[in-house]
Amino acid sequence: MKQTKKQGLMSSQFDVMVTSVCNARCAFCVQEATFKPPCGKDAKFLRALRDSFGWFYANGGRRVVITGGESLLEFSRVKAVLAELKQYKDLQVKALYTNGSLLLRRLSKGSSDSAVETLTKAGLGCVNLSVHHYDNEINNALLGLPGKPRTEEIVKHLEACGLPFRLNLTLQRGGISTAGDLIKYVKWGVKLGAKDIYVRELFRFARDINWAAADRDAVAYSNKNHVLVPPMQRLLKKHGFSLLSEQREFLRDKTEWAFTHSPSGTRVYLSSLEIGSESPKGWPYLVLMPDAVLYNGWLGSKCKVTRAMMASVQP
Ligand code: SF4
């Protein structure tokens, strides 16, 4: 049955962005349209993580995602973050967001462990894998990573490590763009063994965003290639998907629809978000960026979360 839920003042998820650098070349990359903070020193970053995540946890937060850029370009920082998170025993989500290109690599010539085996031993709970098409050639072209291992190969290795994975798909012209494509993608993802599938529209951007320093015009790409979620919903229902909930956030322009695919029971989320719509009246989004500063939005210095702001919210 359909439910409409409201979100609280604070995000239920904390993002730890270990780097804003990426080896991929997605034309729709949000960081190309917003801002890329420089990478500060590890010790300062980990101190900031201790403070800000400790505050988030004390206020009930139990979901954390390590992200980038491409997070695995900062492998030792990812390991240090996982070591820091080990003290929090009851986290519901401890995931790593990645384009998958570096997951299988051996860390050194003599090493028997792959990057992901090492991270599993360090306490990682799940991999959020960006896969924008079931066809590897199209997917790698959208990512701008022609030599990336096939998704099937990556997933086989994750299974061998006992690590669950989520598939992250961005809808777009030139990729998955119709309900028929999406249904095919979901069936493929279910067969691969995905824990769940998260489907996004290309980001919409609030009008006042204009970080022109980037070498890709992600705003123009997103406007031109945007594919809307809502017209797909009726078709999904006809193909064995039942709508579980619709969540409209009230501190930013984000809507998320949760479906169950039967007979597999796999959860499929669809979402749309306007970047830059975050209200200063709360913390609808929380991200520790590579400069060791906690932000509640994508608009740089005006979204910094200060100690005074943190002190005003207590468990
Ligand atoms: S993989 Fe993610 S961070 Fe890297 S270019 Fe693509 S969207 Fe940007």
py3Dmol code that shows the C-alpha trace and the ligand (Angstrom):
import py3Dmol

protein = """\
ATOM      1  CA  MET A   1       0.000   0.000   0.000  1.00  0.00           C
ATOM      2  CA  LYS A   2       1.200   3.510  -0.815  1.00  0.00           C
ATOM      3  CA  GLN A   3       2.432   5.571   2.115  1.00  0.00           C
ATOM      4  CA  THR A   4       3.599   9.160   2.125  1.00  0.00           C
ATOM      5  CA  LYS A   5       6.365   9.790   4.655  1.00  0.00           C
ATOM      6  CA  LYS A   6       7.940  13.007   5.891  1.00  0.00           C
ATOM      7  CA  GLN A   7      11.617  13.323   6.719  1.00  0.00           C
ATOM      8  CA  GLY A   8      12.963  14.879   9.939  1.00  0.00           C
ATOM      9  CA  LEU A   9      15.248  17.898  10.301  1.00  0.00           C
ATOM     10  CA  MET A  10      18.427  15.865   9.971  1.00  0.00           C
ATOM     11  CA  SER A  11      19.520  13.609   7.143  1.00  0.00           C
ATOM     12  CA  SER A  12      19.392   9.908   8.005  1.00  0.00           C
ATOM     13  CA  GLN A  13      22.608   9.419   6.000  1.00  0.00           C
ATOM     14  CA  PHE A  14      26.128  10.793   6.488  1.00  0.00           C
ATOM     15  CA  ASP A  15      28.388  10.943   3.428  1.00  0.00           C
ATOM     16  CA  VAL A  16      32.153  10.764   3.865  1.00  0.00           C
ATOM     17  CA  MET A  17      33.694  12.146   0.679  1.00  0.00           C
ATOM     18  CA  VAL A  18      37.303  10.983   0.770  1.00  0.00           C
ATOM     19  CA  THR A  19      38.224  12.722  -2.496  1.00  0.00           C
ATOM     20  CA  SER A  20      36.581  14.805  -5.193  1.00  0.00           C
ATOM     21  CA  VAL A  21      39.010  13.487  -7.830  1.00  0.00           C
ATOM     22  CA  CYS A  22      37.702  10.841 -10.223  1.00  0.00           C
ATOM     23  CA  ASN A  23      39.180   8.696 -12.979  1.00  0.00           C
ATOM     24  CA  ALA A  24      35.813   8.573 -14.788  1.00  0.00           C
ATOM     25  CA  ARG A  25      34.459  11.233 -17.160  1.00  0.00           C
ATOM     26  CA  CYS A  26      30.691  11.199 -16.650  1.00  0.00           C
ATOM     27  CA  ALA A  27      29.160  14.131 -18.530  1.00  0.00           C
ATOM     28  CA  PHE A  28      26.532  14.463 -15.771  1.00  0.00           C
ATOM     29  CA  CYS A  29      28.901  14.522 -12.764  1.00  0.00           C
ATOM     30  CA  VAL A  30      27.424  16.676 -10.012  1.00  0.00           C
ATOM     31  CA  GLN A  31      30.877  17.800  -8.913  1.00  0.00           C
ATOM     32  CA  GLU A  32      31.524  19.299 -12.310  1.00  0.00           C
ATOM     33  CA  ALA A  33      28.485  21.515 -11.742  1.00  0.00           C
ATOM     34  CA  THR A  34      29.032  22.430  -8.090  1.00  0.00           C
ATOM     35  CA  PHE A  35      32.421  22.674  -6.422  1.00  0.00           C
ATOM     36  CA  LYS A  36      35.423  20.493  -5.714  1.00  0.00           C
ATOM     37  CA  PRO A  37      37.120  21.176  -2.413  1.00  0.00           C
ATOM     38  CA  PRO A  38      40.831  20.439  -2.202  1.00  0.00           C
ATOM     39  CA  CYS A  39      42.067  17.334  -0.396  1.00  0.00           C
ATOM     40  CA  GLY A  40      43.333  18.233   3.073  1.00  0.00           C
ATOM     41  CA  LYS A  41      45.707  16.238   5.285  1.00  0.00           C
ATOM     42  CA  ASP A  42      44.521  12.796   6.462  1.00  0.00           C
ATOM     43  CA  ALA A  43      44.983  13.558  10.160  1.00  0.00           C
ATOM     44  CA  LYS A  44      42.781  16.666   9.961  1.00  0.00           C
ATOM     45  CA  PHE A  45      40.183  14.803   7.901  1.00  0.00           C
ATOM     46  CA  LEU A  46      40.004  11.952  10.419  1.00  0.00           C
ATOM     47  CA  ARG A  47      39.715  14.371  13.350  1.00  0.00           C
ATOM     48  CA  ALA A  48      36.816  16.094  11.570  1.00  0.00           C
ATOM     49  CA  LEU A  49      35.222  12.686  10.908  1.00  0.00           C
ATOM     50  CA  ARG A  50      35.498  11.769  14.596  1.00  0.00           C
ATOM     51  CA  ASP A  51      33.793  15.033  15.650  1.00  0.00           C
ATOM     52  CA  SER A  52      31.101  15.275  13.021  1.00  0.00           C
ATOM     53  CA  PHE A  53      30.194  11.617  12.742  1.00  0.00           C
ATOM     54  CA  GLY A  54      30.174  11.331  16.541  1.00  0.00           C
ATOM     55  CA  TRP A  55      27.623  14.189  16.600  1.00  0.00           C
ATOM     56  CA  PHE A  56      25.520  12.576  13.847  1.00  0.00           C
ATOM     57  CA  TYR A  57      25.576   9.208  15.640  1.00  0.00           C
ATOM     58  CA  ALA A  58      24.675  10.737  19.008  1.00  0.00           C
ATOM     59  CA  ASN A  59      21.643  12.251  17.288  1.00  0.00           C
ATOM     60  CA  GLY A  60      20.463   8.866  16.033  1.00  0.00           C
ATOM     61  CA  GLY A  61      22.209   8.586  12.626  1.00  0.00           C
ATOM     62  CA  ARG A  62      23.076   5.006  11.669  1.00  0.00           C
ATOM     63  CA  ARG A  63      23.798   5.180   7.938  1.00  0.00           C
ATOM     64  CA  VAL A  64      27.147   6.131   6.443  1.00  0.00           C
ATOM     65  CA  VAL A  65      28.372   6.076   2.844  1.00  0.00           C
ATOM     66  CA  ILE A  66      32.021   6.551   1.850  1.00  0.00           C
ATOM     67  CA  THR A  67      32.055   8.346  -1.467  1.00  0.00           C
ATOM     68  CA  GLY A  68      34.005  10.511  -3.942  1.00  0.00           C
ATOM     69  CA  GLY A  69      34.959  11.384  -6.703  1.00  0.00           C
ATOM     70  CA  GLU A  70      36.207   7.849  -7.054  1.00  0.00           C
ATOM     71  CA  SER A  71      36.665   6.766  -3.444  1.00  0.00           C
ATOM     72  CA  LEU A  72      39.215   4.039  -4.260  1.00  0.00           C
ATOM     73  CA  LEU A  73      41.696   6.623  -5.559  1.00  0.00           C
ATOM     74  CA  GLU A  74      42.207   7.386  -1.844  1.00  0.00           C
ATOM     75  CA  PHE A  75      42.476   3.790  -0.711  1.00  0.00           C
ATOM     76  CA  SER A  76      44.431   4.374   2.504  1.00  0.00           C
ATOM     77  CA  ARG A  77      41.991   7.100   3.544  1.00  0.00           C
ATOM     78  CA  VAL A  78      39.052   4.724   2.962  1.00  0.00           C
ATOM     79  CA  LYS A  79      40.768   2.156   5.197  1.00  0.00           C
ATOM     80  CA  ALA A  80      41.362   4.765   7.886  1.00  0.00           C
ATOM     81  CA  VAL A  81      37.695   5.834   7.735  1.00  0.00           C
ATOM     82  CA  LEU A  82      36.565   2.210   8.146  1.00  0.00           C
ATOM     83  CA  ALA A  83      38.920   1.827  11.112  1.00  0.00           C
ATOM     84  CA  GLU A  84      37.355   4.923  12.684  1.00  0.00           C
ATOM     85  CA  LEU A  85      33.830   3.621  12.053  1.00  0.00           C
ATOM     86  CA  LYS A  86      34.589   0.250  13.702  1.00  0.00           C
ATOM     87  CA  GLN A  87      33.675   1.635  17.123  1.00  0.00           C
ATOM     88  CA  TYR A  88      30.043   2.132  15.983  1.00  0.00           C
ATOM     89  CA  LYS A  89      28.708  -1.393  16.246  1.00  0.00           C
ATOM     90  CA  ASP A  90      25.076  -0.891  15.237  1.00  0.00           C
ATOM     91  CA  LEU A  91      25.370   0.956  11.917  1.00  0.00           C
ATOM     92  CA  GLN A  92      22.590  -0.085   9.528  1.00  0.00           C
ATOM     93  CA  VAL A  93      24.479   0.999   6.400  1.00  0.00           C
ATOM     94  CA  LYS A  94      28.281   1.144   5.976  1.00  0.00           C
ATOM     95  CA  ALA A  95      28.687   1.369   2.221  1.00  0.00           C
ATOM     96  CA  LEU A  96      31.277   2.442  -0.344  1.00  0.00           C
ATOM     97  CA  TYR A  97      30.218   4.294  -3.483  1.00  0.00           C
ATOM     98  CA  THR A  98      32.391   3.478  -6.499  1.00  0.00           C
ATOM     99  CA  ASN A  99      32.404   3.298 -10.290  1.00  0.00           C
ATOM    100  CA  GLY A 100      33.963  -0.174  -9.885  1.00  0.00           C
ATOM    101  CA  SER A 101      37.063   0.378 -12.010  1.00  0.00           C
ATOM    102  CA  LEU A 102      39.526  -0.205  -9.142  1.00  0.00           C
ATOM    103  CA  LEU A 103      37.707  -2.773  -7.002  1.00  0.00           C
ATOM    104  CA  LEU A 104      39.469  -5.822  -8.386  1.00  0.00           C
ATOM    105  CA  ARG A 105      42.997  -4.503  -8.506  1.00  0.00           C
ATOM    106  CA  ARG A 106      45.709  -6.136  -6.393  1.00  0.00           C
ATOM    107  CA  LEU A 107      47.188  -3.632  -4.003  1.00  0.00           C
ATOM    108  CA  SER A 108      50.769  -4.553  -4.717  1.00  0.00           C
ATOM    109  CA  LYS A 109      52.587  -7.058  -6.901  1.00  0.00           C
ATOM    110  CA  GLY A 110      52.964  -9.718  -4.219  1.00  0.00           C
ATOM    111  CA  SER A 111      49.572  -9.106  -2.591  1.00  0.00           C
ATOM    112  CA  SER A 112      46.985 -11.868  -2.763  1.00  0.00           C
ATOM    113  CA  ASP A 113      44.081  -9.624  -1.714  1.00  0.00           C
ATOM    114  CA  SER A 114      42.159  -7.363  -4.065  1.00  0.00           C
ATOM    115  CA  ALA A 115      41.155  -3.859  -2.971  1.00  0.00           C
ATOM    116  CA  VAL A 116      37.650  -5.019  -2.113  1.00  0.00           C
ATOM    117  CA  GLU A 117      38.840  -8.084  -0.144  1.00  0.00           C
ATOM    118  CA  THR A 118      40.984  -5.758   1.969  1.00  0.00           C
ATOM    119  CA  LEU A 119      38.044  -3.427   2.581  1.00  0.00           C
ATOM    120  CA  THR A 120      35.741  -6.317   3.487  1.00  0.00           C
ATOM    121  CA  LYS A 121      38.254  -7.366   6.158  1.00  0.00           C
ATOM    122  CA  ALA A 122      38.348  -3.725   7.323  1.00  0.00           C
ATOM    123  CA  GLY A 123      34.602  -3.820   8.026  1.00  0.00           C
ATOM    124  CA  LEU A 124      32.922  -2.569   4.849  1.00  0.00           C
ATOM    125  CA  GLY A 125      29.263  -3.637   4.748  1.00  0.00           C
ATOM    126  CA  CYS A 126      28.142  -3.001   1.168  1.00  0.00           C
ATOM    127  CA  VAL A 127      29.251  -1.670  -2.230  1.00  0.00           C
ATOM    128  CA  ASN A 128      27.147   0.900  -4.092  1.00  0.00           C
ATOM    129  CA  LEU A 129      28.175   0.308  -7.675  1.00  0.00           C
ATOM    130  CA  SER A 130      27.489   2.927 -10.372  1.00  0.00           C
ATOM    131  CA  VAL A 131      26.191   1.019 -13.401  1.00  0.00           C
ATOM    132  CA  HIS A 132      24.265   3.071 -15.922  1.00  0.00           C
ATOM    133  CA  HIS A 133      23.531   0.308 -18.423  1.00  0.00           C
ATOM    134  CA  TYR A 134      23.312  -3.496 -18.592  1.00  0.00           C
ATOM    135  CA  ASP A 135      25.384  -3.351 -21.785  1.00  0.00           C
ATOM    136  CA  ASN A 136      29.017  -3.060 -20.641  1.00  0.00           C
ATOM    137  CA  GLU A 137      30.106  -1.133 -23.695  1.00  0.00           C
ATOM    138  CA  ILE A 138      27.428   1.528 -23.240  1.00  0.00           C
ATOM    139  CA  ASN A 139      28.006   1.662 -19.490  1.00  0.00           C
ATOM    140  CA  ASN A 140      31.751   2.149 -19.859  1.00  0.00           C
ATOM    141  CA  ALA A 141      31.177   4.810 -22.524  1.00  0.00           C
ATOM    142  CA  LEU A 142      28.802   6.733 -20.217  1.00  0.00           C
ATOM    143  CA  LEU A 143      31.404   6.524 -17.450  1.00  0.00           C
ATOM    144  CA  GLY A 144      34.245   7.407 -19.825  1.00  0.00           C
ATOM    145  CA  LEU A 145      36.111   4.296 -18.633  1.00  0.00           C
ATOM    146  CA  PRO A 146      36.606   2.094 -21.711  1.00  0.00           C
ATOM    147  CA  GLY A 147      38.901  -0.410 -19.961  1.00  0.00           C
ATOM    148  CA  LYS A 148      36.752  -0.971 -16.878  1.00  0.00           C
ATOM    149  CA  PRO A 149      36.101  -4.644 -15.985  1.00  0.00           C
ATOM    150  CA  ARG A 150      32.680  -5.989 -16.943  1.00  0.00           C
ATOM    151  CA  THR A 151      29.979  -5.571 -14.313  1.00  0.00           C
ATOM    152  CA  GLU A 152      29.462  -9.356 -14.224  1.00  0.00           C
ATOM    153  CA  GLU A 153      33.139  -9.872 -13.343  1.00  0.00           C
ATOM    154  CA  ILE A 154      33.048  -7.254 -10.585  1.00  0.00           C
ATOM    155  CA  VAL A 155      29.879  -8.686  -9.093  1.00  0.00           C
ATOM    156  CA  LYS A 156      31.244 -12.251  -9.140  1.00  0.00           C
ATOM    157  CA  HIS A 157      34.186 -11.059  -7.072  1.00  0.00           C
ATOM    158  CA  LEU A 158      31.925  -9.182  -4.630  1.00  0.00           C
ATOM    159  CA  GLU A 159      29.935 -12.374  -4.142  1.00  0.00           C
ATOM    160  CA  ALA A 160      33.146 -14.325  -3.502  1.00  0.00           C
ATOM    161  CA  CYS A 161      33.967 -11.754  -0.797  1.00  0.00           C
ATOM    162  CA  GLY A 162      30.474 -12.139   0.681  1.00  0.00           C
ATOM    163  CA  LEU A 163      29.816  -8.441   0.135  1.00  0.00           C
ATOM    164  CA  PRO A 164      26.289  -7.323  -0.811  1.00  0.00           C
ATOM    165  CA  PHE A 165      25.954  -4.673  -3.499  1.00  0.00           C
ATOM    166  CA  ARG A 166      23.503  -2.020  -4.653  1.00  0.00           C
ATOM    167  CA  LEU A 167      23.283  -0.968  -8.285  1.00  0.00           C
ATOM    168  CA  ASN A 168      23.109   2.801  -8.852  1.00  0.00           C
ATOM    169  CA  LEU A 169      21.614   3.828 -12.159  1.00  0.00           C
ATOM    170  CA  THR A 170      21.198   7.330 -13.570  1.00  0.00           C
ATOM    171  CA  LEU A 171      18.418   7.599 -16.170  1.00  0.00           C
ATOM    172  CA  GLN A 172      19.414   9.534 -19.277  1.00  0.00           C
ATOM    173  CA  ARG A 173      18.963   9.764 -23.017  1.00  0.00           C
ATOM    174  CA  GLY A 174      21.640   7.598 -24.617  1.00  0.00           C
ATOM    175  CA  GLY A 175      21.447   5.223 -21.627  1.00  0.00           C
ATOM    176  CA  ILE A 176      18.435   3.773 -19.808  1.00  0.00           C
ATOM    177  CA  SER A 177      15.686   6.125 -20.913  1.00  0.00           C
ATOM    178  CA  THR A 178      12.365   4.275 -21.183  1.00  0.00           C
ATOM    179  CA  ALA A 179      10.248   2.152 -18.857  1.00  0.00           C
ATOM    180  CA  GLY A 180      11.013  -0.852 -21.100  1.00  0.00           C
ATOM    181  CA  ASP A 181      14.773  -0.271 -20.685  1.00  0.00           C
ATOM    182  CA  LEU A 182      14.343   0.129 -16.945  1.00  0.00           C
ATOM    183  CA  ILE A 183      12.382  -3.100 -16.592  1.00  0.00           C
ATOM    184  CA  LYS A 184      15.095  -4.918 -18.567  1.00  0.00           C
ATOM    185  CA  TYR A 185      17.784  -3.342 -16.354  1.00  0.00           C
ATOM    186  CA  VAL A 186      15.985  -4.332 -13.141  1.00  0.00           C
ATOM    187  CA  LYS A 187      15.527  -7.940 -14.291  1.00  0.00           C
ATOM    188  CA  TRP A 188      19.216  -8.057 -15.219  1.00  0.00           C
ATOM    189  CA  GLY A 189      20.197  -6.567 -11.840  1.00  0.00           C
ATOM    190  CA  VAL A 190      18.006  -9.045  -9.961  1.00  0.00           C
ATOM    191  CA  LYS A 191      19.668 -11.912 -11.842  1.00  0.00           C
ATOM    192  CA  LEU A 192      23.090 -10.523 -10.950  1.00  0.00           C
ATOM    193  CA  GLY A 193      22.112 -10.678  -7.281  1.00  0.00           C
ATOM    194  CA  ALA A 194      21.840  -6.968  -6.410  1.00  0.00           C
ATOM    195  CA  LYS A 195      20.631  -6.322  -2.873  1.00  0.00           C
ATOM    196  CA  ASP A 196      18.604  -3.416  -4.237  1.00  0.00           C
ATOM    197  CA  ILE A 197      18.603  -0.962  -7.140  1.00  0.00           C
ATOM    198  CA  TYR A 198      18.689   2.821  -6.814  1.00  0.00           C
ATOM    199  CA  VAL A 199      17.521   4.761  -9.866  1.00  0.00           C
ATOM    200  CA  ARG A 200      18.043   8.507 -10.136  1.00  0.00           C
ATOM    201  CA  GLU A 201      16.948  11.129 -12.557  1.00  0.00           C
ATOM    202  CA  LEU A 202      19.807  13.305 -13.749  1.00  0.00           C
ATOM    203  CA  PHE A 203      20.144  16.031 -11.125  1.00  0.00           C
ATOM    204  CA  ARG A 204      18.240  19.222 -11.644  1.00  0.00           C
ATOM    205  CA  PHE A 205      20.163  22.283 -10.510  1.00  0.00           C
ATOM    206  CA  ALA A 206      18.821  25.347  -8.708  1.00  0.00           C
ATOM    207  CA  ARG A 207      19.199  28.399 -10.926  1.00  0.00           C
ATOM    208  CA  ASP A 208      21.836  30.103  -8.815  1.00  0.00           C
ATOM    209  CA  ILE A 209      24.421  27.331  -9.314  1.00  0.00           C
ATOM    210  CA  ASN A 210      27.089  28.319 -11.772  1.00  0.00           C
ATOM    211  CA  TRP A 211      30.522  26.910 -10.946  1.00  0.00           C
ATOM    212  CA  ALA A 212      32.025  27.539 -14.319  1.00  0.00           C
ATOM    213  CA  ALA A 213      35.525  26.222 -13.512  1.00  0.00           C
ATOM    214  CA  ALA A 214      34.642  22.679 -14.632  1.00  0.00           C
ATOM    215  CA  ASP A 215      35.736  21.215 -17.950  1.00  0.00           C
ATOM    216  CA  ARG A 216      32.373  19.479 -18.507  1.00  0.00           C
ATOM    217  CA  ASP A 217      29.080  21.353 -18.675  1.00  0.00           C
ATOM    218  CA  ALA A 218      27.092  18.997 -16.471  1.00  0.00           C
ATOM    219  CA  VAL A 219      24.153  21.401 -16.183  1.00  0.00           C
ATOM    220  CA  ALA A 220      23.691  21.626 -19.960  1.00  0.00           C
ATOM    221  CA  TYR A 221      24.085  17.835 -20.327  1.00  0.00           C
ATOM    222  CA  SER A 222      21.564  17.150 -17.564  1.00  0.00           C
ATOM    223  CA  ASN A 223      19.005  19.560 -19.008  1.00  0.00           C
ATOM    224  CA  LYS A 224      19.370  18.114 -22.489  1.00  0.00           C
ATOM    225  CA  ASN A 225      19.297  14.428 -21.525  1.00  0.00           C
ATOM    226  CA  HIS A 226      16.868  14.471 -18.621  1.00  0.00           C
ATOM    227  CA  VAL A 227      14.453  11.529 -18.361  1.00  0.00           C
ATOM    228  CA  LEU A 228      11.591  11.874 -15.879  1.00  0.00           C
ATOM    229  CA  VAL A 229      10.694   9.147 -13.386  1.00  0.00           C
ATOM    230  CA  PRO A 230       6.927   9.748 -12.937  1.00  0.00           C
ATOM    231  CA  PRO A 231       5.727   8.591 -16.409  1.00  0.00           C
ATOM    232  CA  MET A 232       7.501   5.262 -15.787  1.00  0.00           C
ATOM    233  CA  GLN A 233       5.575   4.427 -12.669  1.00  0.00           C
ATOM    234  CA  ARG A 234       2.348   3.215 -14.255  1.00  0.00           C
ATOM    235  CA  LEU A 235       4.293   0.886 -16.527  1.00  0.00           C
ATOM    236  CA  LEU A 236       6.355  -0.459 -13.654  1.00  0.00           C
ATOM    237  CA  LYS A 237       3.169  -1.371 -11.801  1.00  0.00           C
ATOM    238  CA  LYS A 238       1.939  -3.294 -14.833  1.00  0.00           C
ATOM    239  CA  HIS A 239       5.141  -5.361 -14.805  1.00  0.00           C
ATOM    240  CA  GLY A 240       4.985  -6.761 -11.307  1.00  0.00           C
ATOM    241  CA  PHE A 241       6.348  -3.805  -9.315  1.00  0.00           C
ATOM    242  CA  SER A 242       4.306  -2.620  -6.321  1.00  0.00           C
ATOM    243  CA  LEU A 243       4.672   0.876  -4.947  1.00  0.00           C
ATOM    244  CA  LEU A 244       5.558   0.727  -1.254  1.00  0.00           C
ATOM    245  CA  SER A 245       6.042   4.371  -0.384  1.00  0.00           C
ATOM    246  CA  GLU A 246       6.489   7.860  -1.737  1.00  0.00           C
ATOM    247  CA  GLN A 247       8.657  10.169   0.332  1.00  0.00           C
ATOM    248  CA  ARG A 248       8.727  13.895  -0.326  1.00  0.00           C
ATOM    249  CA  GLU A 249      11.334  15.709   1.704  1.00  0.00           C
ATOM    250  CA  PHE A 250      10.327  19.101   2.992  1.00  0.00           C
ATOM    251  CA  LEU A 251      13.788  20.645   3.494  1.00  0.00           C
ATOM    252  CA  ARG A 252      14.878  20.082  -0.104  1.00  0.00           C
ATOM    253  CA  ASP A 253      13.252  19.274  -3.403  1.00  0.00           C
ATOM    254  CA  LYS A 254      13.682  15.510  -3.327  1.00  0.00           C
ATOM    255  CA  THR A 255      11.149  12.755  -3.926  1.00  0.00           C
ATOM    256  CA  GLU A 256      11.824   9.053  -3.542  1.00  0.00           C
ATOM    257  CA  TRP A 257       9.529   6.231  -4.588  1.00  0.00           C
ATOM    258  CA  ALA A 258      10.155   2.718  -3.244  1.00  0.00           C
ATOM    259  CA  PHE A 259       8.915  -0.301  -5.229  1.00  0.00           C
ATOM    260  CA  THR A 260       9.159  -4.028  -4.683  1.00  0.00           C
ATOM    261  CA  HIS A 261       9.831  -6.203  -7.697  1.00  0.00           C
ATOM    262  CA  SER A 262       8.036  -9.514  -7.635  1.00  0.00           C
ATOM    263  CA  PRO A 263       8.642 -12.389  -7.585  1.00  0.00           C
ATOM    264  CA  SER A 264      12.249 -11.573  -6.533  1.00  0.00           C
ATOM    265  CA  GLY A 265      11.276  -9.231  -3.674  1.00  0.00           C
ATOM    266  CA  THR A 266      14.123  -6.881  -4.675  1.00  0.00           C
ATOM    267  CA  ARG A 267      13.617  -3.269  -3.608  1.00  0.00           C
ATOM    268  CA  VAL A 268      13.844  -0.675  -6.388  1.00  0.00           C
ATOM    269  CA  TYR A 269      14.069   3.025  -5.489  1.00  0.00           C
ATOM    270  CA  LEU A 270      13.422   5.853  -7.918  1.00  0.00           C
ATOM    271  CA  SER A 271      14.354   9.389  -7.003  1.00  0.00           C
ATOM    272  CA  SER A 272      14.503  12.955  -8.235  1.00  0.00           C
ATOM    273  CA  LEU A 273      16.475  15.767  -6.618  1.00  0.00           C
ATOM    274  CA  GLU A 274      17.187  19.429  -7.211  1.00  0.00           C
ATOM    275  CA  ILE A 275      20.751  20.246  -6.099  1.00  0.00           C
ATOM    276  CA  GLY A 276      20.916  23.580  -4.326  1.00  0.00           C
ATOM    277  CA  SER A 277      17.364  23.399  -2.936  1.00  0.00           C
ATOM    278  CA  GLU A 278      18.516  22.504   0.611  1.00  0.00           C
ATOM    279  CA  SER A 279      16.847  24.675   3.254  1.00  0.00           C
ATOM    280  CA  PRO A 280      19.062  26.277   5.940  1.00  0.00           C
ATOM    281  CA  LYS A 281      16.395  25.346   8.521  1.00  0.00           C
ATOM    282  CA  GLY A 282      17.834  21.858   8.952  1.00  0.00           C
ATOM    283  CA  TRP A 283      20.323  19.270   7.709  1.00  0.00           C
ATOM    284  CA  PRO A 284      18.587  17.470   4.859  1.00  0.00           C
ATOM    285  CA  TYR A 285      22.013  16.486   3.527  1.00  0.00           C
ATOM    286  CA  LEU A 286      25.283  15.996   5.396  1.00  0.00           C
ATOM    287  CA  VAL A 287      28.653  15.461   3.784  1.00  0.00           C
ATOM    288  CA  LEU A 288      32.179  15.618   5.161  1.00  0.00           C
ATOM    289  CA  MET A 289      34.187  16.805   2.176  1.00  0.00           C
ATOM    290  CA  PRO A 290      37.894  16.167   1.455  1.00  0.00           C
ATOM    291  CA  ASP A 291      38.838  19.567   2.915  1.00  0.00           C
ATOM    292  CA  ALA A 292      37.762  18.209   6.355  1.00  0.00           C
ATOM    293  CA  VAL A 293      34.702  20.493   6.508  1.00  0.00           C
ATOM    294  CA  LEU A 294      31.149  19.282   7.112  1.00  0.00           C
ATOM    295  CA  TYR A 295      28.602  20.730   4.658  1.00  0.00           C
ATOM    296  CA  ASN A 296      24.810  20.553   4.452  1.00  0.00           C
ATOM    297  CA  GLY A 297      24.606  21.280   0.741  1.00  0.00           C
ATOM    298  CA  TRP A 298      26.524  21.593  -2.496  1.00  0.00           C
ATOM    299  CA  LEU A 299      27.019  25.355  -2.586  1.00  0.00           C
ATOM    300  CA  GLY A 300      30.443  25.616  -0.970  1.00  0.00           C
ATOM    301  CA  SER A 301      31.175  28.010   1.861  1.00  0.00           C
ATOM    302  CA  LYS A 302      27.568  29.006   2.497  1.00  0.00           C
ATOM    303  CA  CYS A 303      26.747  25.392   3.406  1.00  0.00           C
ATOM    304  CA  LYS A 304      29.444  24.898   6.053  1.00  0.00           C
ATOM    305  CA  VAL A 305      28.118  23.339   9.257  1.00  0.00           C
ATOM    306  CA  THR A 306      29.749  25.134  12.186  1.00  0.00           C
ATOM    307  CA  ARG A 307      30.384  23.887  15.714  1.00  0.00           C
ATOM    308  CA  ALA A 308      27.768  26.360  16.980  1.00  0.00           C
ATOM    309  CA  MET A 309      25.181  24.835  14.632  1.00  0.00           C
ATOM    310  CA  MET A 310      26.122  21.362  15.822  1.00  0.00           C
ATOM    311  CA  ALA A 311      25.854  22.406  19.462  1.00  0.00           C
ATOM    312  CA  SER A 312      22.315  23.672  18.819  1.00  0.00           C
ATOM    313  CA  VAL A 313      21.192  20.111  17.998  1.00  0.00           C
ATOM    314  CA  GLN A 314      21.650  17.705  20.876  1.00  0.00           C
ATOM    315  CA  PRO A 315      20.357  14.167  21.338  1.00  0.00           C
TER     316      PRO A 315
END
"""
ligand_1 = """\
8
SF4
S 31.912 8.182 -11.406
Fe 30.775 9.663 -10.097
S 32.337 11.108 -9.361
Fe 33.227 10.004 -11.130
S 32.823 11.338 -12.910
Fe 31.138 9.827 -12.744
S 29.550 10.881 -11.524
Fe 31.470 12.013 -11.231
"""
view = py3Dmol.view(width=600, height=400)
view.addModel(protein, "pdb")
view.setStyle({"model": 0}, {"cartoon": {"style": "trace"}})
view.addModel(ligand_1, "xyz")
view.setStyle({"model": 1}, {"stick": {}})
view.zoomTo()
view.show()
